[in-house]
Amino acid sequence: MQATIFTVTVLILSLIGYYMGRSRAVSSVDGNIRELHSLPRHYGYYVGMWCGLPALFICIAWLLFEPQIVNSVVLSGVSSITPETSSAMVARILSDIKFIAANGSGVSKATPELIVAAEHYLELKQIGSTALAIALVSIAIIGLLIGKKSVGAKLQARDQVERVIRYVLLASSIVAILTTIGIVSSLLFEAIRFFGKIPLTDFLFGVEWSPQIAMRKDQVASEGAFGAVPIFAGTMLISFIAMCVAVPVGLMSAVYMSEYASPKIRGIGKPVLEILAGIPTVVYGFFAALVVAPTIRNIGEGWGLEVASESALAAGLVMGIMIIPFVSSLSDDVIRAVPQSLRDGSYALGGTKSETVLQVVLPAALPGIVGGIMLAISRAIGETMIVVMAAGLSANLTANPLHAVTTATVQMVTLLVGDQEFDSPKTLAAFALGLVLFCVTLCLNVIALRVVAKYREKYD
């Protein structure tokens, strides 16, 4: 809430600076804006940046570092914390302090020391908020005055504004790159810790998955098995079933909507088809568990087949229905982007409508179609809710779609739910699974780029 108030305050002051800079620029040349180096709005942007950017930078820096500073000061006054205290215990004490601060001193099991620490925490937060508010307003006003004073006919406001915009774009790119590096590094670091306890060969080639080991000292230990082959096999099986549904249906829908459907039918059919992408995955999970899975089981029993109550086929079919818009929408846009001259050339050579679509339009649109299919595959591999509700949690090594299986994302959620410590192979196994999924997605992207490059060279 405080961050929102501070941001709105800075934006209002920047807006005031914009109008002040614009009016000062116009008045400095007595209304003859042709004598200005830049347009009047550039002078407004210039003053608004002087007013808003320094204050916004201070606000972001404070919101990033203030919690760590306050937490360190508060915890330094808790005598029960010693150098030997584990990080998990420190985090629990800090959580209790924040809970007491939010709910009052009447909380059960609140010791006098924690109550004092909670009061100190509230006091520091109040002081910090007040100091930040004063600093933001002061810096914004100072920036407004500096920017306004600099405004004149010879000020190259446009160049200054564009330079700032380039720096902002560069910073955004750096943030995106650093975020990717951070995600990969966190996965890699925790996965290395896991492989330090469980051999890599056992994880990649083991055929038994049962990560039930002791998480706390008061639990009865068990060995645990971390062979991930059943997990990856279940992921690939469900994804394959989903793509067998999504790719043909989505691609044929895209061809019909773009090449054969009338504008009226397209105007109705395309939005209706895209509604599938807006349905929550939990709804698909309910549909799979309550409708599709029982139907498949009844049909299978009628044919004398043994069908599990939760099966890969049920999850794959529903997941394929969910992914249809990813294939159809992207493929439709790509097919419609194919130049009409290619179609006309085919018709001029005597080609029929179907021959033109199959031999000219689809090959020309293949790079975009492949990109949509790759996106759909990534979506299928990362789906969790449908698998939990329709395919179950059993890590079975089977290629029979009528049996219950599980996927890597489901196991990652299962391993990280509950009272966990990140020192156990059971918890660290989630990061190993995540690293493997990352590598699989990266390989799919490389394949898609190679296909795109090959066919672009052919048709450009």
Phi, psi and omega in degrees: 000316180296319179300321179295317180297315180296319181295317178297320179298315179296319180295321178295316178296323178294321177296319176298317178299324179299310182291325178293317179295319180296313181293324180292322179297318180292318181291334181291340178244018177057036175089351180271088188290348178293339179278352179281148176290325183232172176292153182303325182294331178294325176292325175295317176300321182299311179292321178298322177293318177300327181280318190267320187296312178300318180294320179294322178296316177297320181296315180295316179298319180294316180294334179282319189257341183299317180299319179295321180294313181296316180298318180295318180294318181293314182292333178294340179266003179265114186288338181286348179269120180240168177302337180275351182292133181290157179296326178295320178292321178298317179297324179291320178296317179296322178296320177296320179297314180294324179294318178295320180296327181277332186246358179095168184284355181279006181293139180294149179064022177271115180282157178303324180295319179291326178295317178296319179296322178294319177296320177296322179297313178298321180296316179294321178296321179293316178298317180297318180296317179296315180297320180295318179298314180297317181295318181296312181297318181296313181295321179295318180293318178298315177297322178297317181293319179296314180296318181295322180294331182280346185291130177195173184296328183269358179291127179276071188295320182298316179297319180295317180294316180294326177295318178296320179297320177297319178295322179294318178295319177297317179297322178296319178296318179296320179298317179298317180294315181295325177297316178298316179297320179296318179296313181296318181296318180296318177297315184294318182296312181291326178293323177296321176298320179295314182290344172288339179256328179240125180302144180299321181294322177296324181287314185280332186241358177288147185249010179232127181240110178206078186279044182265085176242167183293132178258338180225165183293334183273004179263155176278125185283152171220162189293304183086141178231136187237037174283114189269002181302315177300326180293311181292325178296317177296320178298313181293322181296310181294319179296321179296316178298317180297318181288330175297335176271314190287318186293307179297313183295314181295318182291317178293324176297318180295318179297317180295313183295325185270331188247331189244329187287145175286160180304326180292313180295320178296319180297334178265315187290318183296312177297322179296319179294323181285348175299331180302328181287341182266356179282130179300146182296333179293329177292318174300322178297316176299316180298318180293318185284325187262339184241303188291310183300312177298324179295314179298320180295318179294319178294317179297318178295326177295332178266003180080020180263151177267111183242130178286154179296332174238121187227157177294329181296317179297313180295317181295319180297313181292321177297322177297320177298320180295327186273348182310314181298329179298320180280314187292316184293312180295318180295322179297315180296321180291318180296319179291339178278351177296130182303138180296337180297328177294320178294315182298321178297321178293318179295324181293332178274003176096009180287144176278176179298313181294319179296321179296317180294314186286322189257348182237303188291309182296316176298323179292328181268003186303319179303315179292323178296317178298320177299318177295322179293319178298319176297320179294321178297316178299322178294321180292318180295326183271359181288142184235309191298316181298319181294318180300317187274336186245335183249343176090190183243005184282125179272081181259133176271095183208152174254006180277115182291352179272357179261163179279135177222179176220172183235171183295318182294322178296316179293326177297316178296316181297320183289332185260002180270138175102193181279094187242154171238139185273039174240002184256143175303330180299316180284318181294338178298332178297323179288326176296318176296319178297321178295320178295317177298321177299315179296321179296315179297321178297317178297320178297319179295321178297317178299316180297319179295322179294318178296316180299314181297320182296312186278336173293322178296330183282323189251353178285000000 
